[in-house]
Every structure is written in C-alpha cells, then in structure tokens.
Amino acid sequence: MTYFDQKRYFEILKKYEKKFEKEERDDYKMLVKRHKDDEDLDKLSYQRLMNLYEKYHVNRAKKNFDHLFKKPETDN
C-alpha cells in the first residue's frame, strides 16, 4: 500500500469517526498516529483499516435523474 492510498482511506474514514465504536475508535486513532509519523502500515494494520473502510463507507450507485430534467416535448 502506498502513502497516497493510506491517505485516501484515512480522509474517507475521518467522516465516519463519530460512528465508530470505542474499540474501533481507539484502533483508528492508533492507525492515524502511525500514518502521521509517515509509517507504512503492515499487513495486519492495513487489514484493520480496510475492515473499517468496508464497514462504514458505502459506495452507492449514482442514480440517473436525466429524465427529470428533460424539457417537455411539444407536438406542433
């Protein structure tokens, strides 16, 4: 995992930090400290970060609302 990948995951998870349970919050804070110290995460730490990401970050498909914004067709 590169530094930029780590940074992206931490930026996304920062929005959900208030929703974490106590144990998850403590774990997340420890991972953030390691990230701020410019350490690369080991395999287990990376797995814990990915588990938090998968649990809290939901990628919803964007709906297509184009049909709502079309101009009404007039028959002349």
N, CA, C and O atoms as CSV, one atom per row, in Angstrom:
chain,resi,resn,atom,element,x,y,z
A,1,MET,N,N,0.847,-1.165,0.000
A,1,MET,CA,C,0.000,0.000,0.000
A,1,MET,C,C,0.896,1.232,0.000
A,1,MET,O,O,1.869,1.309,0.750
A,2,THR,N,N,0.559,2.171,-0.834
A,2,THR,CA,C,1.353,3.386,-0.912
A,2,THR,C,C,0.840,4.420,0.080
A,2,THR,O,O,-0.244,4.282,0.647
A,3,TYR,N,N,1.636,5.447,0.272
A,3,TYR,CA,C,1.268,6.523,1.189
A,3,TYR,C,C,-0.019,7.204,0.742
A,3,TYR,O,O,-0.860,7.557,1.569
A,4,PHE,N,N,-0.169,7.385,-0.554
A,4,PHE,CA,C,-1.350,8.078,-1.069
A,4,PHE,C,C,-2.621,7.245,-0.899
A,4,PHE,O,O,-3.699,7.794,-0.671
A,5,ASP,N,N,-2.497,5.929,-1.009
A,5,ASP,CA,C,-3.649,5.057,-0.740
A,5,ASP,C,C,-4.068,5.172,0.720
A,5,ASP,O,O,-5.252,5.308,1.032
A,6,GLN,N,N,-3.079,5.115,1.612
A,6,GLN,CA,C,-3.360,5.273,3.034
A,6,GLN,C,C,-4.058,6.599,3.291
A,6,GLN,O,O,-5.064,6.659,3.998
A,7,LYS,N,N,-3.523,7.643,2.718
A,7,LYS,CA,C,-4.070,8.985,2.930
A,7,LYS,C,C,-5.528,9.055,2.482
A,7,LYS,O,O,-6.367,9.641,3.165
A,8,ARG,N,N,-5.818,8.465,1.353
A,8,ARG,CA,C,-7.181,8.477,0.823
A,8,ARG,C,C,-8.140,7.742,1.766
A,8,ARG,O,O,-9.236,8.231,2.038
A,9,TYR,N,N,-7.733,6.577,2.263
A,9,TYR,CA,C,-8.584,5.824,3.184
A,9,TYR,C,C,-8.808,6.592,4.485
A,9,TYR,O,O,-9.921,6.612,5.012
A,10,PHE,N,N,-7.758,7.221,5.001
A,10,PHE,CA,C,-7.913,7.982,6.239
A,10,PHE,C,C,-8.806,9.198,6.042
A,10,PHE,O,O,-9.576,9.540,6.939
A,11,GLU,N,N,-8.723,9.853,4.901
A,11,GLU,CA,C,-9.589,11.005,4.627
A,11,GLU,C,C,-11.052,10.579,4.552
A,11,GLU,O,O,-11.933,11.284,5.045
A,12,ILE,N,N,-11.306,9.443,3.944
A,12,ILE,CA,C,-12.682,8.951,3.839
A,12,ILE,C,C,-13.207,8.539,5.212
A,12,ILE,O,O,-14.341,8.861,5.567
A,13,LEU,N,N,-12.384,7.829,5.984
A,13,LEU,CA,C,-12.836,7.340,7.286
A,13,LEU,C,C,-12.998,8.455,8.314
A,13,LEU,O,O,-13.724,8.296,9.295
A,14,LYS,N,N,-12.331,9.572,8.095
A,14,LYS,CA,C,-12.443,10.688,9.035
A,14,LYS,C,C,-13.896,11.156,9.167
A,14,LYS,O,O,-14.313,11.590,10.241
A,15,LYS,N,N,-14.659,11.070,8.085
A,15,LYS,CA,C,-16.069,11.469,8.106
A,15,LYS,C,C,-16.898,10.572,9.017
A,15,LYS,O,O,-17.907,11.008,9.571
A,16,TYR,N,N,-16.479,9.331,9.173
A,16,TYR,CA,C,-17.252,8.340,9.914
A,16,TYR,C,C,-16.728,8.110,11.329
A,16,TYR,O,O,-17.226,7.235,12.038
A,17,GLU,N,N,-15.741,8.877,11.741
A,17,GLU,CA,C,-15.094,8.644,13.031
A,17,GLU,C,C,-16.084,8.704,14.199
A,17,GLU,O,O,-15.919,7.976,15.177
A,18,LYS,N,N,-17.086,9.538,14.114
A,18,LYS,CA,C,-18.066,9.663,15.198
A,18,LYS,C,C,-18.948,8.426,15.317
A,18,LYS,O,O,-19.528,8.182,16.375
A,19,LYS,N,N,-19.055,7.657,14.264
A,19,LYS,CA,C,-19.895,6.460,14.271
A,19,LYS,C,C,-19.164,5.228,14.803
A,19,LYS,O,O,-19.793,4.207,15.082
A,20,PHE,N,N,-17.848,5.318,14.943
A,20,PHE,CA,C,-17.068,4.169,15.394
A,20,PHE,C,C,-17.441,3.796,16.822
A,20,PHE,O,O,-17.798,4.645,17.639
A,21,GLU,N,N,-17.346,2.509,17.090
A,21,GLU,CA,C,-17.469,2.034,18.464
A,21,GLU,C,C,-16.166,2.357,19.183
A,21,GLU,O,O,-15.177,2.716,18.543
A,22,LYS,N,N,-16.156,2.234,20.504
A,22,LYS,CA,C,-14.987,2.636,21.284
A,22,LYS,C,C,-13.719,1.910,20.835
A,22,LYS,O,O,-12.675,2.533,20.640
A,23,GLU,N,N,-13.814,0.614,20.678
A,23,GLU,CA,C,-12.643,-0.170,20.279
A,23,GLU,C,C,-12.166,0.228,18.881
A,23,GLU,O,O,-10.965,0.343,18.636
A,24,GLU,N,N,-13.104,0.435,17.983
A,24,GLU,CA,C,-12.754,0.841,16.619
A,24,GLU,C,C,-12.125,2.227,16.613
A,24,GLU,O,O,-11.181,2.479,15.864
A,25,ARG,N,N,-12.641,3.122,17.440
A,25,ARG,CA,C,-12.109,4.482,17.507
A,25,ARG,C,C,-10.669,4.475,18.016
A,25,ARG,O,O,-9.813,5.181,17.482
A,26,ASP,N,N,-10.406,3.677,19.050
A,26,ASP,CA,C,-9.052,3.570,19.588
A,26,ASP,C,C,-8.097,3.008,18.541
A,26,ASP,O,O,-6.979,3.496,18.374
A,27,ASP,N,N,-8.547,1.992,17.853
A,27,ASP,CA,C,-7.744,1.378,16.799
A,27,ASP,C,C,-7.476,2.375,15.674
A,27,ASP,O,O,-6.357,2.470,15.169
A,28,TYR,N,N,-8.505,3.109,15.291
A,28,TYR,CA,C,-8.378,4.103,14.228
A,28,TYR,C,C,-7.389,5.203,14.628
A,28,TYR,O,O,-6.555,5.612,13.820
A,29,LYS,N,N,-7.480,5.678,15.869
A,29,LYS,CA,C,-6.568,6.730,16.335
A,29,LYS,C,C,-5.123,6.250,16.316
A,29,LYS,O,O,-4.217,7.006,15.967
A,30,MET,N,N,-4.908,4.988,16.694
A,30,MET,CA,C,-3.563,4.433,16.659
A,30,MET,C,C,-3.040,4.375,15.223
A,30,MET,O,O,-1.876,4.680,14.966
A,31,LEU,N,N,-3.908,3.981,14.294
A,31,LEU,CA,C,-3.503,3.922,12.888
A,31,LEU,C,C,-3.216,5.317,12.340
A,31,LEU,O,O,-2.295,5.488,11.541
A,32,VAL,N,N,-3.987,6.307,12.755
A,32,VAL,CA,C,-3.762,7.685,12.307
A,32,VAL,C,C,-2.420,8.191,12.817
A,32,VAL,O,O,-1.694,8.867,12.086
A,33,LYS,N,N,-2.084,7.873,14.056
A,33,LYS,CA,C,-0.790,8.287,14.606
A,33,LYS,C,C,0.354,7.685,13.798
A,33,LYS,O,O,1.344,8.355,13.506
A,34,ARG,N,N,0.205,6.429,13.446
A,34,ARG,CA,C,1.242,5.784,12.631
A,34,ARG,C,C,1.335,6.428,11.258
A,34,ARG,O,O,2.423,6.577,10.703
A,35,HIS,N,N,0.193,6.805,10.720
A,35,HIS,CA,C,0.168,7.455,9.412
A,35,HIS,C,C,0.835,8.829,9.482
A,35,HIS,O,O,1.579,9.204,8.576
A,36,LYS,N,N,0.572,9.576,10.550
A,36,LYS,CA,C,1.174,10.905,10.708
A,36,LYS,C,C,2.681,10.824,10.896
A,36,LYS,O,O,3.406,11.758,10.553
A,37,ASP,N,N,3.152,9.709,11.440
A,37,ASP,CA,C,4.590,9.502,11.605
A,37,ASP,C,C,5.238,8.998,10.324
A,37,ASP,O,O,6.405,8.605,10.323
A,38,ASP,N,N,4.482,9.009,9.242
A,38,ASP,CA,C,4.950,8.566,7.920
A,38,ASP,C,C,5.391,7.108,7.902
A,38,ASP,O,O,6.331,6.743,7.196
A,39,GLU,N,N,4.712,6.289,8.673
A,39,GLU,CA,C,4.992,4.857,8.653
A,39,GLU,C,C,4.061,4.174,7.665
A,39,GLU,O,O,2.884,4.519,7.559
A,40,ASP,N,N,4.597,3.213,6.952
A,40,ASP,CA,C,3.739,2.371,6.119
A,40,ASP,C,C,3.081,1.344,7.030
A,40,ASP,O,O,3.702,0.831,7.961
A,41,LEU,N,N,1.843,1.059,6.752
A,41,LEU,CA,C,1.121,0.098,7.577
A,41,LEU,C,C,1.533,-1.320,7.202
A,41,LEU,O,O,1.721,-1.641,6.029
A,42,ASP,N,N,1.669,-2.157,8.219
A,42,ASP,CA,C,1.964,-3.557,7.942
A,42,ASP,C,C,0.685,-4.258,7.488
A,42,ASP,O,O,-0.380,-3.646,7.408
A,43,LYS,N,N,0.805,-5.517,7.201
A,43,LYS,CA,C,-0.314,-6.265,6.622
A,43,LYS,C,C,-1.532,-6.302,7.554
A,43,LYS,O,O,-2.661,-6.124,7.097
A,44,LEU,N,N,-1.315,-6.530,8.845
A,44,LEU,CA,C,-2.426,-6.605,9.798
A,44,LEU,C,C,-3.085,-5.243,10.002
A,44,LEU,O,O,-4.311,-5.147,10.071
A,45,SER,N,N,-2.280,-4.200,10.097
A,45,SER,CA,C,-2.830,-2.850,10.266
A,45,SER,C,C,-3.607,-2.434,9.031
A,45,SER,O,O,-4.671,-1.822,9.126
A,46,TYR,N,N,-3.070,-2.769,7.887
A,46,TYR,CA,C,-3.769,-2.466,6.638
A,46,TYR,C,C,-5.111,-3.194,6.584
A,46,TYR,O,O,-6.108,-2.635,6.126
A,47,GLN,N,N,-5.134,-4.427,7.047
A,47,GLN,CA,C,-6.377,-5.204,7.058
A,47,GLN,C,C,-7.403,-4.575,7.995
A,47,GLN,O,O,-8.587,-4.519,7.662
A,48,ARG,N,N,-6.965,-4.100,9.166
A,48,ARG,CA,C,-7.887,-3.428,10.092
A,48,ARG,C,C,-8.432,-2.144,9.474
A,48,ARG,O,O,-9.611,-1.829,9.631
A,49,LEU,N,N,-7.584,-1.411,8.779
A,49,LEU,CA,C,-8.030,-0.187,8.110
A,49,LEU,C,C,-9.057,-0.511,7.029
A,49,LEU,O,O,-10.066,0.184,6.904
A,50,MET,N,N,-8.811,-1.549,6.258
A,50,MET,CA,C,-9.746,-1.936,5.201
A,50,MET,C,C,-11.071,-2.436,5.784
A,50,MET,O,O,-12.129,-2.201,5.199
A,51,ASN,N,N,-11.024,-3.117,6.920
A,51,ASN,CA,C,-12.259,-3.571,7.566
A,51,ASN,C,C,-13.117,-2.387,7.993
A,51,ASN,O,O,-14.336,-2.408,7.819
A,52,LEU,N,N,-12.492,-1.363,8.548
A,52,LEU,CA,C,-13.233,-0.154,8.917
A,52,LEU,C,C,-13.815,0.519,7.685
A,52,LEU,O,O,-14.960,0.970,7.688
A,53,TYR,N,N,-13.013,0.579,6.637
A,53,TYR,CA,C,-13.454,1.215,5.394
A,53,TYR,C,C,-14.662,0.479,4.812
A,53,TYR,O,O,-15.647,1.106,4.425
A,54,GLU,N,N,-14.583,-0.832,4.753
A,54,GLU,CA,C,-15.677,-1.625,4.185
A,54,GLU,C,C,-16.931,-1.568,5.052
A,54,GLU,O,O,-18.047,-1.632,4.536
A,55,LYS,N,N,-16.754,-1.449,6.351
A,55,LYS,CA,C,-17.899,-1.427,7.258
A,55,LYS,C,C,-18.652,-0.097,7.190
A,55,LYS,O,O,-19.882,-0.086,7.233
A,56,TYR,N,N,-17.938,1.014,7.085
A,56,TYR,CA,C,-18.580,2.321,7.213
A,56,TYR,C,C,-18.766,3.061,5.898
A,56,TYR,O,O,-19.718,3.831,5.764
A,57,HIS,N,N,-17.903,2.855,4.943
A,57,HIS,CA,C,-18.021,3.595,3.683
A,57,HIS,C,C,-18.840,2.780,2.689
A,57,HIS,O,O,-18.420,1.712,2.244
A,58,VAL,N,N,-20.002,3.294,2.355
A,58,VAL,CA,C,-20.895,2.605,1.435
A,58,VAL,C,C,-20.832,3.323,0.096
A,58,VAL,O,O,-21.158,4.506,0.002
A,59,ASN,N,N,-20.421,2.617,-0.920
A,59,ASN,CA,C,-20.405,3.189,-2.265
A,59,ASN,C,C,-21.743,2.907,-2.911
A,59,ASN,O,O,-22.018,1.791,-3.350
A,60,ARG,N,N,-22.551,3.911,-2.961
A,60,ARG,CA,C,-23.862,3.757,-3.581
A,60,ARG,C,C,-23.758,4.135,-5.048
A,60,ARG,O,O,-23.042,5.066,-5.418
A,61,ALA,N,N,-24.474,3.407,-5.862
A,61,ALA,CA,C,-24.510,3.734,-7.289
A,61,ALA,C,C,-25.267,5.042,-7.466
A,61,ALA,O,O,-26.321,5.251,-6.865
A,62,LYS,N,N,-24.722,5.906,-8.289
A,62,LYS,CA,C,-25.380,7.187,-8.534
A,62,LYS,C,C,-26.549,6.973,-9.478
A,62,LYS,O,O,-26.420,6.336,-10.524
A,63,LYS,N,N,-27.677,7.511,-9.092
A,63,LYS,CA,C,-28.874,7.348,-9.899
A,63,LYS,C,C,-28.871,8.365,-11.031
A,63,LYS,O,O,-28.319,9.458,-10.908
A,64,ASN,N,N,-29.489,7.986,-12.118
A,64,ASN,CA,C,-29.573,8.854,-13.280
A,64,ASN,C,C,-30.901,9.613,-13.228
A,64,ASN,O,O,-31.971,9.016,-13.352
A,65,PHE,N,N,-30.823,10.927,-13.044
A,65,PHE,CA,C,-32.014,11.758,-12.938
A,65,PHE,C,C,-32.242,12.596,-14.193
A,65,PHE,O,O,-32.966,13.590,-14.145
A,66,ASP,N,N,-31.644,12.216,-15.297
A,66,ASP,CA,C,-31.785,12.994,-16.527
A,66,ASP,C,C,-33.236,13.089,-16.982
A,66,ASP,O,O,-33.644,14.110,-17.536
A,67,HIS,N,N,-34.006,12.052,-16.759
A,67,HIS,CA,C,-35.400,12.072,-17.208
A,67,HIS,C,C,-36.212,13.147,-16.477
A,67,HIS,O,O,-37.244,13.580,-16.990
A,68,LEU,N,N,-35.782,13.577,-15.324
A,68,LEU,CA,C,-36.495,14.618,-14.586
A,68,LEU,C,C,-36.204,16.019,-15.116
A,68,LEU,O,O,-36.986,16.945,-14.898
A,69,PHE,N,N,-35.085,16.172,-15.809
A,69,PHE,CA,C,-34.667,17.495,-16.248
A,69,PHE,C,C,-34.818,17.718,-17.748
A,69,PHE,O,O,-34.345,18.726,-18.273
A,70,LYS,N,N,-35.461,16.808,-18.430
A,70,LYS,CA,C,-35.683,16.981,-19.867
A,70,LYS,C,C,-36.787,17.999,-20.092
A,70,LYS,O,O,-37.753,18.077,-19.334
A,71,LYS,N,N,-36.621,18.766,-21.138
A,71,LYS,CA,C,-37.667,19.726,-21.494
A,71,LYS,C,C,-38.849,18.956,-22.072
A,71,LYS,O,O,-38.660,17.992,-22.814
A,72,PRO,N,N,-40.047,19.370,-21.741
A,72,PRO,CA,C,-41.215,18.666,-22.294
A,72,PRO,C,C,-41.268,18.817,-23.810
A,72,PRO,O,O,-41.045,19.894,-24.363
A,73,GLU,N,N,-41.566,17.720,-24.444
A,73,GLU,CA,C,-41.651,17.736,-25.905
A,73,GLU,C,C,-43.025,18.253,-26.313
A,73,GLU,O,O,-44.051,17.809,-25.798
A,74,THR,N,N,-43.025,19.190,-27.237
A,74,THR,CA,C,-44.299,19.747,-27.718
A,74,THR,C,C,-44.534,19.277,-29.140
A,74,THR,O,O,-43.610,19.245,-29.954
A,75,ASP,N,N,-45.754,18.917,-29.431
A,75,ASP,CA,C,-46.121,18.492,-30.783
A,75,ASP,C,C,-46.708,19.689,-31.515
A,75,ASP,O,O,-47.725,20.235,-31.086
A,76,ASN,N,N,-46.092,20.102,-32.603
A,76,ASN,CA,C,-46.582,21.238,-33.392
A,76,ASN,C,C,-47.285,20.772,-34.618
A,76,ASN,O,O,-47.765,21.589,-35.404
